[in-house]
Structure formats: C-alpha cells, structure tokens
C-alpha cells in the first residue's frame, strides 16, 4: 500500500490519517511533506473546527521509515534538510494550526509518532498502547527541536529514559506524566475519540483558535497582541446571549 497522508473531511471534523499500514504507519519522507501540506490547508479553512489525527489500522506510528535512511542520513547537509525542513516543517505546521488537534493513539507510538503526538493539543490513548523513542539502538540522537518538543510534552525524566535508556512506556505511565488526556480500554478508544472531536467541534470556533494562539504565545514567552479584540464579535455576543436566554448557542 502507498505510504501517504490521507485527509478526510466530515463536516466540522477533519480526520488526518498516517497511512503506511505495512510498516505500522512509519513516516516516510513523502508523508512528512504531505503532513505539512495538510495542516497548512486545514489552518486556512474556516469550516474546520477540530482535527482528529490517527494512524491507519491498529497502530498510531512506529517511527520513521528506516528503509529510506541509507539514502540520505550519512550526509550532513541532506540530514539537516530532512530534520529542519521536512520533519520540523510538518511538526511546526501542526503546532501553528489554530484548529484544535486531537490524537487518537493505539498500538505503537514510537519516535516520530511521539513527536507527532506531542504537537497535538489533546491525546486519547488505548490502554495497550506503547510509547518510546529507542533511536539510541539505531546509533543517532533526536534532532534538537524535536527533542525540545518531546521533552516539554512528556516531561524531562521520561524523555531522558526514552532517549538514553531506550525505555518503552505503557499508556498508564504517560498519563501519569500528564502526556495523555485520557486512557481508555482498547474497544472504547475509537468511539471516545469521535465523541471528543464532535464535542470540540460543537464549541465556539473563534474561542478555540484564540485559546490556541494564547497558549502558543505564553509558551514562547511572547505578549498577546490585541487580546480583547474579540469583544464585539458575533460569536462572543451569541455565546453570552444564549446563556442568558437558556438556549443552545449557534456557533
């Protein structure tokens, strides 16, 4: 099967699928480039209110497609282009997307999978899912910006154990570290993810985008530009009016 990123629009929820099932959805270079294109397009679409990001089949993502590595990893310039343009280009586009992104994680979530999940806002995982970045076994470190992203999301000690000891952790550990929003029985994950995506999509879309902008600015230590510019917006008025009138708001 062709390794690719599949984008499925269904009303206000857009599903992004990491599709390389023959390799447990390992990320090829083409997939990294396509992931960036997908999130740039989603960010520009005012009709999308939530993104559900998942892997094809029973796994999230096993890491990078190692079969491709001999073709570029042994040349410093090519390796830099891969990490700084292709991988970080996709992760940066995911982080910069103002639409809430929900990761549905099952099976293996390794290396590139942990990086992609770290760029998401909400993370639901199956009880049997496994997390790690055992790239020390492959003889190379995690790129600096990717390591910073992962460490901030999973916590410094867990990141160190993943990278220095090649440890693999269960979902229960990742939840205890604050990485996961919720852990569910395997049989309930898909339905729970869909419910949460629809819940997010049913809330105020302008508020969601502003919240993401605020959190991103705070994380970067930046001032928030025009933080009250939404005061006279239709969405703001509708939300308050609906509450006072004891009716459902129409966003």
Phi, psi and omega in degrees: 000146181290133175282124184196173171255123179255133181243123183236113179269130178221087183065228183280353180253128174249128179260129176250122186246125172280110191243098172205058192298333178293340179238032179056035178063032173300143185277118171276169177297321178299319180296319177300316181294320180291328178295319177299312180301318181299315183284330174297318180292318180297318181299331183270356183262110183290350183273345180275128182246345176203145175246128173255115183251124182213170174264160176283136178075211189272008181229155177276291180194128183274000181123213177269160178280096188295335180299335179278341193299320181300339182284347183210340190288343184268006176242122188301319182292316178295321179295318177298316179300318180301309185285316187278330182258312186277302181292305182292330176302317179289315180295319180295321178295323177294315179295325183278349181290125182278355176277134178302137182242122181250123178266129174255107190248122174219161180066224182271140175223090188236146173051251180302327178296318177295322179297313180296316178298324180295336180275356181270163183272319182233146183221116173253137183226149173286150182301329183270001184291153183233144186230138176181177176212067187279045184286347174300333177290341181261358174085021177215156180272172172278138179301150192302309183292327177292319178296321178297318179297312182294315181299320179294328184275316186265346184099146186300316185291320178293320178298318180296319180294321178297313188276324185267331182243003181054036180284146176243132188245148174282167180300326181299320178294316182295326176293320180295333178277357180085010181282328184254139176290319182199147173246132184233158171303147183308319185290345184254352189298311185299312181295319179295322178295318179295319178298315181293321179299317179292325177297313178299316182295335181276352179271177185294115184292323179295318179297320179298314181296319179293322177298318179294320178297318179297311181298322179293318179294317179297320179296330180267001181070029183258155173286150180268119182285132175045061187292344182243020181294343181282357190310316185261017183285154179299320182296318179298313180297318181295317181298314180292316181298318181295321180296315181296323181277358180057048176227167177287134178288153178246095180265000000 
